[in-house]
């Protein structure tokens, strides 16, 4: 095993992932403070071969993979196999590994799993590997699950970091320009994290497992100092507070947003979006908000412990339209929850159409439920017939636009997601000649009929021709003069 002080960290991303790899950036700082030389890669699966070549050349002490459930696991698994074959320890961390550490360690190519926050656990692991410590040392590292003599051992979770200001994201280890996004009229917005966790108890969410309903924040001085440095070094002109939940403490966080003083965006619960709060958002130059609406059915909201009223969703959008017309409202919904009825789903679909009619800047995205081990809905999913994959490769097929459970058709879920993206996320509007096409999409939406999607096949064939340029590209642009494909997270999904 290598005794190098080089450590390689990677997060395989998808093509639409516009956020920096914050987890790795904080871990890299902890390693750097301990005397190690970390490097960070945040690339798509196209980088796989080059990444393995770099690992072979560098021979690091270990390679750390930040994991998330879904297609990004595919290159993660391939890279892990290759790294393991080189005799270099493979360490998995992140949300996916945290919620199923034992299942991950049953794979021969994974040596260690870091559970929850990784800054201090990873440093202790690095020290033990560097010093060729005996097996007993690894057994005593809190937050580290590992294999010993064929058995999986885990002493327990490490207490959460009390002082978040101890660690800083290593902006110098990433290409910051890649992550600058458009936010309203501001072209150099940058995502930042100023807190961790979420105090709410949504039954589908990983936060219930990972962060245990806790919420902690960096100090105001830390946040202001970080943003000022980012302004000086990268000329940012807006901030995207990328936290799981920004307003864990409402009044102090409002004061902090005011103190930072830049145009902003972030996550907001519907109960906050009353006239006085929305007016404050307009005054402080809020550009967009993410809203976890989840469902239009109160019964479904209650079943997932959302702790919000269905009528507040419409109230929130009405208030944003009336008092903050410049703010883009991005509402997310979930379908396919255990026990959800057809009638309850119809209520959600009807609400989405109504919200987008109320506010031309509203965007409503629909995700398909993905069961996560340990979450409050996990047992419900098992009771309804969900069978977890036996190996990590099985989790690669899961995605927010797929049929992830036996009670949701995969093909219909993908059609649903595509139509949703066209009508209610991209808010596409085409030439009058396309009116019958859009009418058909709305007919499907209102009747929740996603079989025999022939118009989709025609659409994809035409777009493939347009991608080649020439007359088909010109016709495409003529047919879709209003191409609203830029969202707060980057390029949107569909043009027509």
C-alpha positions in Angstrom: 0.0 0.0 0.0 1.2 3.5 -0.8 2.5 5.7 2.0 2.0 8.9 -0.1 0.4 11.9 1.5 -1.5 12.4 -1.7 -5.3 11.7 -1.4 -7.7 11.8 -4.3 -11.3 12.7 -3.8 -14.0 12.4 -6.6 -17.7 13.0 -7.1 -19.0 11.6 -10.4 -21.7 14.1 -11.4 -24.3 14.1 -14.1 -24.3 16.5 -17.0 -26.8 18.9 -15.4 -25.2 19.1 -11.9 -24.3 22.7 -11.5 -23.4 22.7 -7.8 -19.8 22.4 -6.5 -18.9 19.2 -4.6 -19.1 20.9 -1.2 -18.8 17.7 0.9 -15.4 16.9 -0.7 -14.3 20.6 -0.5 -14.8 20.5 3.3 -13.1 17.1 3.7 -10.2 18.3 1.6 -9.7 21.3 4.0 -9.6 18.9 7.0 -7.0 16.7 5.2 -5.0 19.8 4.3 -5.0 21.0 7.9 -3.7 17.6 8.9 -0.7 17.8 6.5 -2.1 15.8 3.5 -2.3 16.9 -0.1 -5.8 16.3 -1.4 -7.0 16.8 -4.9 -10.7 17.0 -6.0 -12.3 15.8 -9.2 -15.9 16.5 -10.1 -16.5 15.0 -13.5 -18.9 13.0 -15.6 -18.4 9.4 -16.5 -16.6 10.5 -19.7 -13.7 11.2 -17.4 -13.5 7.6 -16.1 -10.5 6.4 -18.1 -8.5 9.5 -17.5 -9.3 9.4 -13.8 -8.1 5.8 -13.4 -4.9 6.8 -15.3 -4.3 9.6 -12.8 -4.8 7.4 -9.8 -2.4 4.9 -11.3 0.2 7.6 -11.8 -0.3 9.3 -8.4 -0.6 6.2 -6.2 -2.5 8.1 -3.5 -2.9 6.9 0.1 -6.5 6.2 -0.7 -9.3 7.4 -3.1 -12.5 8.8 -1.6 -15.7 8.6 -3.5 -18.7 10.9 -2.7 -21.8 8.8 -3.6 -25.3 9.6 -4.5 -28.0 7.1 -5.4 -28.7 6.8 -9.1 -26.9 6.8 -12.4 -23.8 8.5 -11.0 -23.1 5.3 -9.1 -22.3 3.5 -12.4 -18.9 5.3 -13.0 -18.3 5.3 -9.2 -18.5 1.5 -9.2 -16.4 1.1 -12.3 -13.7 3.4 -10.9 -13.8 1.8 -7.5 -13.2 -1.6 -9.0 -10.2 -0.3 -11.0 -8.7 1.5 -8.0 -9.2 -1.6 -5.8 -7.5 -3.7 -8.4 -4.5 -1.3 -8.1 -4.2 -2.2 -4.4 -5.2 1.3 -3.3 -7.9 1.6 -0.6 -11.4 2.6 -1.7 -13.4 4.8 0.6 -17.0 5.6 0.0 -18.8 8.5 1.7 -21.8 10.8 1.0 -25.5 10.3 1.3 -25.8 6.9 -0.5 -23.0 5.3 1.5 -24.2 6.8 4.8 -27.7 5.3 4.4 -26.5 1.8 3.6 -23.0 1.3 4.8 -23.3 -2.4 5.4 -24.7 -3.0 1.9 -21.8 -1.1 0.4 -19.2 -3.0 2.3 -20.6 -6.3 1.1 -19.0 -5.3 -2.2 -15.5 -6.6 -2.5 -14.2 -3.4 -4.1 -15.2 -1.1 -1.2 -12.8 -1.1 1.8 -14.2 1.6 4.0 -17.4 3.7 4.4 -17.4 7.1 6.1 -20.8 7.6 7.7 -22.2 11.1 7.9 -19.9 14.1 8.2 -16.4 13.1 7.0 -14.0 15.8 8.0 -12.7 14.3 11.2 -13.3 10.6 10.4 -11.3 10.9 7.1 -8.3 12.4 8.9 -8.3 9.6 11.4 -8.5 7.1 8.6 -5.7 8.7 6.7 -3.5 8.7 9.8 -4.2 5.0 10.4 -3.4 4.1 6.8 -0.3 6.2 6.7 1.0 4.7 10.0 0.1 1.2 9.0 -1.9 1.0 12.2 -3.1 -2.4 13.5 -6.7 -3.5 12.9 -7.7 -2.5 16.4 -7.1 1.2 15.5 -9.6 1.2 12.6 -12.2 -0.5 14.9 -12.0 2.5 17.2 -12.6 5.2 14.6 -16.1 6.6 15.1 -17.9 7.2 11.9 -16.0 4.6 10.0 -17.4 1.3 8.9 -15.0 -1.3 7.6 -14.3 -5.0 7.0 -12.2 -7.1 9.3 -11.6 -10.8 8.8 -14.7 -10.9 6.5 -17.0 -9.3 9.1 -18.3 -5.7 8.9 -17.5 -3.6 11.9 -18.8 -0.2 12.9 -18.2 1.3 16.3 -20.9 3.9 15.9 -21.5 7.4 14.4 -19.3 10.3 15.2 -20.9 13.3 17.0 -21.7 16.1 14.7 -19.1 18.9 14.4 -19.9 21.5 17.0 -18.0 24.4 15.4 -18.6 24.4 11.6 -16.3 27.4 11.3 -13.3 25.0 11.9 -13.4 24.0 8.2 -13.6 25.9 5.0 -14.5 24.8 1.4 -11.4 24.5 -0.7 -12.4 26.7 -3.6 -8.9 26.7 -4.9 -9.1 23.0 -5.6 -12.0 23.3 -8.1 -12.6 25.3 -11.3 -14.9 27.9 -9.8 -15.8 29.5 -13.1 -17.6 26.2 -14.0 -20.1 26.7 -11.2 -21.1 30.3 -11.8 -24.8 30.4 -12.7 -27.3 32.8 -14.0 -29.6 34.1 -11.2 -32.3 36.4 -12.6 -30.4 39.4 -14.0 -27.1 38.4 -12.3 -24.7 36.3 -14.4 -22.1 35.4 -11.7 -24.1 33.8 -8.9 -22.3 31.2 -7.0 -23.7 28.5 -4.7 -22.5 28.5 -1.1 -23.3 26.5 2.0 -23.8 28.3 5.3 -25.6 25.6 7.3 -26.1 21.8 7.6 -29.2 19.8 8.1 -32.9 20.4 8.3 -35.2 20.5 11.4 -38.2 19.0 9.6 -39.3 15.3 9.4 -40.3 14.6 5.8 -40.7 10.9 5.6 -39.0 10.4 2.2 -36.0 12.5 2.9 -32.4 11.3 3.7 -32.0 14.1 6.2 -34.0 12.1 8.7 -31.3 9.4 8.5 -28.2 11.5 7.9 -28.7 14.7 9.9 -31.2 13.5 12.5 -33.4 16.6 12.1 -30.6 18.8 13.4 -29.8 22.2 11.9 -26.5 24.0 12.4 -25.0 27.1 10.8 -21.6 28.8 10.3 -21.2 32.0 12.3 -22.4 35.2 10.6 -18.8 36.5 10.6 -17.7 33.3 8.8 -20.4 33.6 6.1 -19.8 37.3 5.5 -16.0 36.8 5.3 -16.4 33.9 2.8 -18.7 35.8 0.5 -16.5 38.8 0.5 -13.5 36.6 -0.5 -15.6 35.1 -3.3 -16.5 38.6 -4.4 -12.9 39.6 -4.5 -11.4 36.5 -6.1 -14.2 35.5 -8.5 -16.3 38.7 -9.0 -19.5 37.0 -7.9 -22.6 39.3 -8.0 -25.2 37.0 -6.4 -25.4 34.1 -3.9 -27.3 30.9 -4.1 -27.7 29.6 -0.6 -27.6 25.9 -1.5 -28.4 24.6 2.0 -31.0 21.9 2.5 -33.0 24.5 4.4 -31.9 28.1 4.8 -34.3 29.5 7.4 -33.6 27.1 10.3 -33.9 30.2 12.5 -36.0 32.8 10.6 -35.1 36.2 12.1 -31.3 35.6 12.5 -31.1 34.2 8.9 -33.0 37.2 7.5 -30.6 39.5 9.3 -27.7 37.5 7.8 -29.0 37.7 4.3 -29.4 41.5 4.8 -25.8 41.7 6.1 -24.4 39.8 3.1 -26.3 42.3 1.0 -26.1 40.4 -2.3 -29.0 39.2 -4.5 -29.8 35.7 -3.3 -31.8 32.5 -3.7 -32.5 29.5 -1.4 -34.9 27.0 0.1 -38.1 28.3 1.7 -41.1 26.5 3.3 -44.5 27.5 2.2 -45.7 28.6 5.6 -43.1 31.4 5.5 -44.4 32.9 2.3 -46.9 35.3 3.7 -47.1 38.9 2.4 -44.6 40.4 4.9 -42.0 37.7 4.3 -42.4 37.9 0.5 -42.2 41.6 0.5 -38.9 41.3 2.4 -37.7 38.8 -0.2 -38.4 41.4 -2.9 -36.6 44.1 -1.0 -33.5 42.0 -0.4 -33.4 41.1 -4.2 -34.3 37.5 -4.0 -34.1 36.0 -7.4 -35.7 32.5 -6.9 -36.8 30.1 -4.2 -37.0 26.4 -4.0 -40.2 25.1 -2.4 -40.8 21.5 -1.4 -44.5 21.4 -2.1 -44.6 17.6 -2.5 -48.3 17.0 -3.0 -51.6 18.8 -3.5 -53.3 16.2 -1.3 -53.5 16.9 2.4 -53.8 13.2 3.1 -50.6 12.6 1.3 -48.8 15.5 3.0 -49.9 14.1 6.4 -48.8 10.5 5.5 -45.2 11.8 4.8 -45.1 14.0 7.9 -44.7 17.2 5.8 -46.2 19.4 8.5 -47.7 21.8 6.1 -51.2 22.6 4.8 -52.0 22.0 1.2 -53.8 25.3 0.8 -50.6 27.1 1.8 -49.0 26.0 -1.5 -51.4 28.1 -3.5 -51.2 30.9 -1.0 -47.4 31.0 -1.4 -47.5 31.3 -5.2 -50.3 33.9 -5.1 -48.2 36.0 -2.6 -45.1 35.6 -4.7 -47.0 36.7 -7.8 -48.5 39.7 -6.1 -45.7 41.0 -3.9 -42.5 39.6 -5.5 -43.2 39.4 -9.2 -39.5 39.2 -10.0 -38.9 36.0 -8.0 -38.9 32.7 -9.8 -40.7 30.0 -7.7 -39.4 26.5 -8.2 -41.8 24.0 -6.6 -41.0 20.3 -6.4 -43.6 17.6 -6.1 -43.4 13.8 -5.5 -45.6 11.1 -7.0 -45.6 7.4 -6.5 -45.4 7.5 -2.7 -46.5 4.3 -0.9 -50.2 4.2 -0.7 -50.9 7.3 -2.9 -54.2 6.9 -4.7 -55.0 7.9 -8.3 -57.4 10.5 -7.0 -54.7 12.0 -4.7 -52.2 12.1 -7.6 -54.8 13.9 -9.8 -55.2 16.6 -7.1 -51.4 17.2 -7.4 -51.5 17.3 -11.2 -54.4 19.8 -11.1 -52.6 22.0 -8.6 -49.5 22.1 -10.7 -51.4 23.3 -13.7 -53.2 25.9 -11.6 -50.0 27.2 -10.0 -48.3 27.7 -13.4 -51.4 29.6 -14.6 -51.3 31.8 -11.5 -47.7 32.8 -12.0 -45.8 32.8 -15.3 -42.5 32.6 -13.4 -43.5 29.5 -11.4 -41.9 26.2 -12.4 -43.2 22.9 -11.0 -41.1 19.8 -11.2 -42.4 16.3 -10.5 -40.1 13.6 -9.0 -40.9 10.0 -8.7 -40.5 8.5 -5.2 -37.3 6.7 -4.4 -37.2 4.5 -1.3 -34.2 5.2 1.0 -33.2 2.7 3.8 -33.8 4.1 7.2 -36.2 6.8 6.3 -39.7 6.8 7.9 -41.3 5.6 4.6 -38.9 2.8 4.2 -41.0 0.2 5.9 -44.1 1.4 4.1 -42.2 0.8 0.8 -41.3 -2.7 1.9 -44.8 -3.4 2.9 -46.1 -2.4 -0.5 -43.8 -4.8 -2.3 -40.5 -2.9 -2.8 -37.5 -5.2 -2.9 -34.1 -3.5 -2.5 -31.3 -4.4 -4.9 -29.0 -7.1 -3.7 -25.9 -5.3 -5.1 -24.8 -1.7 -5.6 -25.2 -2.0 -9.4 -29.0 -2.3 -8.8 -29.1 1.2 -7.3 -27.7 2.7 -10.5 -31.1 2.4 -12.2 -32.8 4.6 -9.7 -33.6 8.1 -10.6 -36.1 10.8 -10.0 -37.7 10.3 -13.4 -37.9 6.5 -13.2 -40.3 4.0 -11.9 -38.4 3.1 -8.8 -41.0 0.8 -7.2 -43.3 -2.0 -8.3 -46.4 0.2 -8.2 -45.0 2.8 -10.7 -44.5 1.9 -14.4 -41.0 2.9 -15.4 -41.9 3.7 -19.0 -44.9 5.8 -18.0 -42.8 7.6 -15.3 -40.3 8.7 -17.9 -43.1 10.0 -20.1 -44.7 11.8 -17.2 -41.3 13.4 -16.4 -40.7 14.5 -19.9 -44.1 16.1 -20.3 -43.7 17.8 -16.9 -40.4 19.2 -18.0 -41.8 20.6 -21.2 -45.0 22.2 -19.8 -44.2 23.1 -16.3 -40.4 23.4 -15.9 -39.2 24.7 -19.2 -42.6 26.4 -19.7 -42.1 25.8 -23.4 -44.2 27.8 -25.8 -43.9 27.1 -29.5 -45.1 28.3 -32.9 -48.9 28.3 -33.4 -48.4 25.3 -35.7 -47.4 23.3 -32.6 -50.7 24.1 -30.8 -52.1 20.6 -31.4 -49.0 19.0 -30.0 -49.1 21.1 -26.8 -52.9 20.4 -26.5 -52.1 16.7 -26.7 -49.5 17.0 -23.9 -52.0 18.8 -21.7 -54.7 16.2 -22.5 -52.3 13.5 -21.3 -51.4 15.5 -18.2 -55.0 16.1 -17.2 -55.9 12.5 -17.7 -52.6 11.1 -16.4 -52.4 9.0 -19.5 -48.8 8.3 -20.4 -49.0 5.2 -22.6 -48.3 5.1 -26.3 -46.3 8.3 -26.4 -46.0 8.4 -30.2 -45.6 12.2 -30.3 -42.5 11.8 -28.1 -40.9 9.5 -30.6 -41.6 12.0 -33.4 -40.2 14.8 -31.2 -37.0 13.0 -30.4 -36.4 12.1 -34.1 -36.9 15.7 -35.2 -34.6 17.0 -32.4 -31.9 14.5 -33.5 -32.1 15.8 -37.0 -32.0 19.4 -35.8 -28.9 18.7 -33.7 -27.1 18.0 -37.0 -27.6 21.6 -38.1 -28.8 22.8 -41.5 -32.4 23.3 -42.5 -33.8 21.1 -39.7 -32.1 23.2 -37.1 -33.5 26.4 -38.7 -37.0 24.9 -38.8 -36.6 23.9 -35.1 -35.7 27.4 -34.1 -38.6 28.8 -36.1 -41.1 26.4 -34.5 -39.9 27.2 -31.0 -39.1 30.9 -30.9 -39.7 31.1 -27.1 -37.1 28.7 -25.9 -37.3 29.0 -22.1 -34.6 26.5 -21.3 -32.5 28.4 -18.8 -33.5 27.6 -15.2 -31.8 28.6 -11.9 -29.9 25.4 -12.0 -28.6 25.7 -15.6 -29.9 24.4 -18.9 -33.4 23.0 -18.7 -34.7 19.7 -19.9 -36.7 20.1 -23.1 -37.1 22.8 -25.7 -40.5 21.6 -27.1 
